[in-house]
Structure formats: C-alpha cells, structure tokens
Amino acid sequence: MSVRELVVLGTASQVPTRHRNHNGYLLRWDGEGLLFDPGEGTQRQMLRAGVAAHDLNRICVTHFHGDHSLGLAGVIQRINLDRVPHEVTAHYPKSGQRFFDRLRYATAYRETVRLTEAPVAADGVLARTGGYTLEARRLSHPVESYGYRLTEPDGRRMLPDRLAAHGIKGPDVGRIQREGSLNGVLLDEVSEVRRGQRFAFVMDTRLCDGVHALADGCDLLVIESTFLDEDERLAVEHGHLTAGQAATVARDAGVRHLVLTHFSQRYCEPAEFERQARAAGYEGELTVAHDLLRVPVPKRR
C-alpha cells in the first residue's frame, strides 16, 4: 500500500530550542523519500522518527543558512555508511555550490553511494518520474533561496454507473483504460479526470510571486511562519513570513491542508500561530507543526 505523508523532523528557526530541533522534513511519496532542509541534528531526528537512510531518494535544500543545511554532512555520510543501494539526488541553489562541497566533504569517510548533484539555477522542472514532477521557484530571502513543488500527473477515475450503462465490465474496463475507446465508446464517456495531488515546500522568504506559484492548488503546503503578525516589520527585514501572511497565501491558493513551521525562539505559545492563521481567513485543515509529527497528504478529492 502506498504511503504519502510528511514526517516533521525539526521546526525551529535559526537556533534549536529545548523542544524544537533545527529544520528537517521528510516527504514519503509512495516508494520514495524526499528530505527537505536537513538542519543540524537531522540524523538523530531521523532515528527518533523511524526514518532510515535507505528511505532517502532526494535531498532538497532551499538555501544555505545553517538551520537548513548543517545536517547535510551527517546525512550524506550516513547514506554512505549504510550503503544505500540506490542513487540519491541532491538539489540546492547553484550559487551555494561551495557550501555544498564543504558539507559533502566536511570530514573523511568512504563513499559507497552514487550521490548525484543537481543544483538549481532558475525556476523550472528539476525531475520527472512516473509518480511526480518536481519543480523549483525562486523565493525572496537575503541569500538565494528556492521553494519546491511536487505534482502528481492527473489520472482517470472510472465511473461504475456509466460503465454499466454501456455494458463494460471485467477485463474490458482495463482495455478501455489502455486503448482510450471500446466498441465506439470513448474513455471520456465512462470516466472523469482524477486530479493529481500537489505538495509544496516554502521556507525562508518574504511574500513574492514564487510563494504564490508554489502554493497554488496544493493539497499539502508546508510553509514558514517565523513571526507573528505584530512582528511583520522584522519579518520583512529578515526575509520571512508571519503566520497571517502564510495563511493568506494558503487561503488565496485554495490549499487544503496548511502546515505552519520554522518558528522563532522568541515565541512560547504555538496556539497563537493557529489563532492568527484563522483570523486571516484560512478555513482549511491547519497544523502548527511540532517535532516528530506525521501529517498525511489529504486523500484525493
């Protein structure tokens, strides 16, 4: 059975706290695992969450501030220590190549795994697989930063009443799916489009076109809300979002499940992030993330 869920490994911004580790997020997408922004301590958080190095197929880094990337060294060495049998691909801003190189080879170890470097230089598609398309969009932060979006291809949903009306059953159902028509009956007459699921990961950024493009129509949006609304000036100055801004983006984009994360250590009451998100008019499912949380991707509409 396929599994699609977000495993939250860490939710702190800038510095970890007693209750929040540096960033780290694993998206399980059927048989693949995409690790986003492995901050310091990610390897230990993976252990606590029951995530193995063998679960990783891609590593996606939004930018090279330490709370989003210092865990790379440990994660890369762990996939080699555990001799992960498949290729692992790393995406990160091309402008930060020197930082990636330093982290990849921070200490001595034996390379046993094929780690493919696929840096991001501009908006666009990074990969196409049978299960998804992965793309990146530029964000607005003091250093070059990209958000990531994963889109499942649209499929078809067969309609039993229409199949029955045309006398199509048994092996003929599979045949019309494969061939597009059967005895003069078109596939469109007995099915409808099943919209593919969409996931986006938006970290350190001010409001910008990239944020809205990434969030558009998402089933699950993971987005930073470093500050509360009363500190919007600080958010803009440092290249971040507030809870209300993040929720407004989700509201306008038609997001089904909003996950707020990347919280400043200045705040001690997570319920206030939820309150401000609701005050901004977001009415969908809402999660204020905490470490080791598991969030399922919403079921298809």
C-alpha positions as CSV (number, residue, x, y, z in Angstrom):
1,M,0.0,0.0,0.0
2,S,1.4,3.4,-1.0
3,V,2.1,5.9,1.8
4,R,2.1,9.7,1.3
5,E,2.9,11.6,4.4
6,L,5.1,14.4,5.8
7,V,7.4,13.4,8.7
8,V,8.4,16.5,10.6
9,L,11.9,16.2,12.0
10,G,12.5,19.7,13.2
11,T,10.6,23.0,13.4
12,A,13.0,25.7,14.8
13,S,14.3,28.7,13.0
14,Q,17.9,30.0,13.4
15,V,18.7,28.2,16.7
16,P,17.2,24.9,18.2
17,T,15.4,25.1,21.5
18,R,14.7,22.6,24.2
19,H,11.6,21.5,22.4
20,R,12.4,22.2,18.7
21,N,15.2,20.8,16.6
22,H,16.6,22.6,13.6
23,N,14.7,22.1,10.4
24,G,14.2,18.8,8.7
25,Y,11.2,17.3,6.8
26,L,10.8,14.0,5.0
27,L,8.1,13.6,2.4
28,R,7.2,10.0,1.9
29,W,5.7,9.7,-1.6
30,D,4.8,6.1,-2.4
31,G,8.1,4.3,-2.6
32,E,10.3,7.4,-2.5
33,G,11.5,9.7,0.2
34,L,12.4,13.4,-0.3
35,L,14.3,15.0,2.5
36,F,13.9,18.8,2.7
37,D,16.3,21.2,4.5
38,P,18.3,18.9,6.8
39,G,19.5,21.2,9.6
40,E,21.8,20.3,12.4
41,G,20.7,17.2,14.3
42,T,18.6,15.7,11.4
43,Q,20.4,12.4,11.6
44,R,19.3,11.9,15.2
45,Q,15.8,13.1,14.5
46,M,15.5,10.6,11.7
47,L,16.4,7.8,14.2
48,R,13.7,9.1,16.6
49,A,11.1,9.3,13.9
50,G,11.9,5.8,12.5
51,V,13.4,7.1,9.2
52,A,16.3,5.2,7.7
53,A,18.9,6.4,5.3
54,H,17.6,3.8,2.9
55,D,14.3,5.8,2.8
56,L,16.0,8.8,1.1
57,N,16.0,9.2,-2.7
58,R,16.3,13.0,-2.9
59,I,17.7,15.8,-0.7
60,C,16.2,19.3,-1.4
61,V,17.9,22.3,0.2
62,T,16.1,25.6,-0.1
63,H,19.2,27.8,0.8
64,F,22.5,27.7,2.7
65,H,21.7,29.1,6.0
66,G,22.8,26.8,8.8
67,D,19.4,25.9,10.2
68,H,18.5,24.5,6.8
69,S,21.7,22.8,5.7
70,L,24.2,22.0,8.5
71,G,22.8,18.5,8.8
72,L,23.8,17.7,5.3
73,A,27.3,16.4,6.3
74,G,25.9,13.8,8.7
75,V,23.1,12.7,6.4
76,I,25.4,12.3,3.4
77,Q,27.9,10.3,5.5
78,R,25.1,8.2,6.9
79,I,23.8,7.1,3.5
80,N,27.3,6.1,2.6
81,L,27.9,4.3,5.9
82,D,24.6,2.4,5.4
83,R,25.5,1.6,1.8
84,V,22.1,2.8,0.4
85,P,21.7,0.7,-2.7
86,H,20.1,3.3,-4.9
87,E,21.1,6.6,-6.3
88,V,20.4,9.7,-4.2
89,T,20.0,13.1,-5.9
90,A,20.7,16.4,-4.2
91,H,19.0,19.7,-5.3
92,Y,20.2,23.0,-3.9
93,P,20.9,26.6,-5.2
94,K,23.7,26.5,-7.7
95,S,25.1,29.7,-6.2
96,G,25.8,27.8,-3.0
97,Q,27.9,25.1,-4.6
98,R,30.9,25.9,-2.5
99,F,28.8,25.4,0.7
100,F,27.5,22.1,-0.6
101,D,31.1,20.9,-1.4
102,R,32.3,21.8,2.1
103,L,29.4,20.0,3.7
104,R,29.7,16.9,1.5
105,Y,33.3,16.6,2.3
106,A,33.4,18.1,5.8
107,T,35.3,15.1,7.2
108,A,36.9,11.9,6.0
109,Y,34.7,8.9,5.1
110,R,34.4,6.2,2.4
111,E,32.0,7.0,-0.5
112,T,29.9,4.0,-1.3
113,V,26.8,5.6,-2.8
114,R,26.1,7.4,-6.0
115,L,25.1,10.9,-4.9
116,T,24.1,12.9,-7.9
117,E,24.4,16.7,-7.7
118,A,21.6,18.5,-9.5
119,P,21.9,22.2,-8.5
120,V,19.1,24.7,-9.2
121,A,19.9,27.8,-11.2
122,A,16.5,29.1,-12.2
123,D,12.8,28.4,-12.0
124,G,11.7,25.2,-13.7
125,V,11.3,21.5,-13.7
126,L,14.0,19.5,-11.9
127,A,12.8,16.0,-12.4
128,R,10.0,13.9,-13.9
129,T,9.2,10.5,-12.7
130,G,6.3,8.1,-13.1
131,G,4.9,9.4,-9.8
132,Y,5.6,13.1,-9.9
133,T,7.1,16.2,-11.4
134,L,9.5,18.2,-9.1
135,E,10.0,21.9,-9.8
136,A,11.6,24.8,-8.1
137,R,10.7,28.5,-7.8
138,R,12.9,31.4,-6.6
139,L,11.9,33.0,-3.3
140,S,12.8,36.3,-1.7
141,H,15.5,36.0,1.0
142,P,18.8,37.7,1.8
143,V,20.6,34.7,0.2
144,E,19.4,32.8,-2.9
145,S,16.6,30.5,-1.9
146,Y,14.2,28.2,-3.8
147,G,11.0,26.5,-2.8
148,Y,10.0,23.1,-4.2
149,R,6.7,21.8,-5.6
150,L,5.8,18.2,-6.3
151,T,2.9,17.5,-8.7
152,E,1.4,14.1,-9.4
153,P,0.2,13.6,-13.0
154,D,-3.6,13.7,-13.5
155,G,-5.2,10.3,-13.8
156,R,-8.7,8.9,-14.7
157,R,-11.4,7.9,-12.3
158,M,-13.7,5.2,-13.8
159,L,-17.5,5.8,-13.3
160,P,-19.3,2.5,-12.4
161,D,-22.7,3.7,-13.5
162,R,-21.6,4.8,-16.9
163,L,-19.6,1.6,-17.4
164,A,-22.7,-0.4,-16.6
165,A,-24.8,1.7,-18.9
166,H,-22.5,0.8,-21.8
167,G,-22.2,-2.8,-20.7
168,I,-18.5,-2.6,-20.0
169,K,-17.2,-4.9,-17.2
170,G,-14.5,-7.3,-16.3
171,P,-11.3,-7.2,-18.5
172,D,-13.0,-4.7,-20.8
173,V,-12.6,-2.0,-18.1
174,G,-8.8,-2.3,-18.3
175,R,-8.9,-2.4,-22.1
176,I,-10.8,0.9,-22.5
177,Q,-8.4,2.5,-20.0
178,R,-5.4,1.3,-22.1
179,E,-6.8,1.9,-25.5
180,G,-9.0,5.0,-25.0
181,S,-12.1,3.5,-26.6
182,L,-14.0,0.3,-26.9
183,N,-16.7,-0.6,-29.5
184,G,-17.3,3.0,-30.2
185,V,-17.4,4.1,-26.5
186,L,-14.8,6.7,-25.6
187,L,-12.9,6.7,-22.3
188,D,-14.2,10.2,-21.6
189,E,-17.8,8.9,-21.7
190,V,-17.2,6.4,-18.8
191,S,-14.6,8.2,-16.7
192,E,-13.5,11.6,-15.4
193,V,-10.2,13.3,-14.7
194,R,-8.7,12.5,-11.3
195,R,-6.6,15.5,-10.3
196,G,-3.1,14.6,-9.3
197,Q,-2.1,15.5,-5.7
198,R,0.2,18.6,-5.1
199,F,2.7,19.3,-2.4
200,A,4.8,22.4,-1.8
201,F,7.6,23.3,0.5
202,V,8.2,27.0,1.1
203,M,10.9,28.1,3.5
204,D,12.6,31.4,4.3
205,T,11.1,34.1,2.1
206,R,9.2,37.3,2.0
207,L,5.9,37.5,0.1
208,C,6.8,37.1,-3.6
209,D,5.5,35.6,-6.9
210,G,7.3,32.4,-6.2
211,V,5.4,31.8,-2.9
212,H,2.0,32.1,-4.7
213,A,3.1,29.9,-7.6
214,L,4.3,27.1,-5.3
215,A,1.2,27.2,-3.1
216,D,-1.4,27.3,-6.0
217,G,-4.0,24.5,-5.5
218,C,-1.8,22.5,-3.1
219,D,-3.3,19.5,-1.2
220,L,-0.5,20.0,1.4
221,L,1.5,23.2,1.8
222,V,4.4,23.3,4.3
223,I,5.3,27.0,4.8
224,E,7.4,29.0,7.2
225,S,5.7,31.3,9.6
226,T,8.7,32.5,11.6
227,F,7.0,35.6,13.1
228,L,3.6,36.5,14.5
229,D,1.8,39.3,12.7
230,E,2.7,42.0,15.2
231,D,6.4,41.5,14.2
232,E,5.7,41.9,10.5
233,R,8.4,44.6,10.2
234,L,11.0,42.1,11.5
235,A,9.7,39.5,9.1
236,V,10.1,41.8,6.0
237,E,13.6,43.0,7.2
238,H,14.9,39.5,7.6
239,G,13.2,37.9,4.7
240,H,10.4,35.9,6.4
241,L,6.7,35.4,6.7
242,T,4.2,35.9,9.5
243,A,1.5,33.5,10.5
244,G,-1.2,35.7,8.9
245,Q,0.8,36.1,5.7
246,A,1.3,32.4,5.3
247,A,-2.3,31.7,6.0
248,T,-3.5,34.4,3.5
249,V,-1.3,32.7,0.8
250,A,-2.9,29.4,1.6
251,R,-6.4,30.9,1.6
252,D,-6.0,32.6,-1.8
253,A,-4.3,29.5,-3.3
254,G,-7.1,27.1,-2.3
255,V,-4.7,25.0,-0.1
256,R,-6.5,22.0,1.5
257,H,-4.0,21.4,4.4
258,L,-1.7,24.1,5.7
259,V,1.3,23.2,7.8
260,L,3.0,26.2,9.6
261,T,6.6,25.7,10.8
262,H,10.0,27.4,11.3
263,F,9.2,29.3,14.4
264,S,11.3,32.0,16.1
265,Q,12.6,31.1,19.5
266,R,11.1,34.3,20.8
267,Y,7.6,32.7,20.9
268,C,6.5,30.2,23.5
269,E,2.8,29.7,22.7
270,P,2.2,27.8,19.4
271,A,-1.6,28.3,19.7
272,E,-1.2,31.9,18.7
273,F,0.1,30.9,15.3
274,E,-3.1,29.0,14.7
275,R,-5.2,31.9,16.0
276,Q,-3.6,34.4,13.7
277,A,-3.9,32.0,10.7
278,R,-7.6,31.5,11.3
279,A,-8.0,35.3,11.8
280,A,-6.5,35.7,8.3
281,G,-9.4,33.7,6.9
282,Y,-7.9,30.3,6.2
283,E,-10.6,27.7,6.7
284,G,-8.9,24.5,5.5
285,E,-7.2,21.9,7.7
286,L,-4.4,23.6,9.7
287,T,-1.5,22.1,11.6
288,V,1.0,24.0,13.7
289,A,4.0,21.7,13.4
290,H,6.0,20.2,16.2
291,D,9.0,17.8,16.0
292,L,8.3,14.2,15.1
293,L,4.8,14.9,13.9
294,R,3.4,12.9,11.0
295,V,1.0,14.6,8.6
296,P,-0.8,12.5,5.9
297,V,-1.3,14.0,2.5
298,P,-5.0,14.6,2.1
299,K,-6.9,12.0,0.2
300,R,-7.8,12.8,-3.4
301,R,-10.9,14.9,-3.9
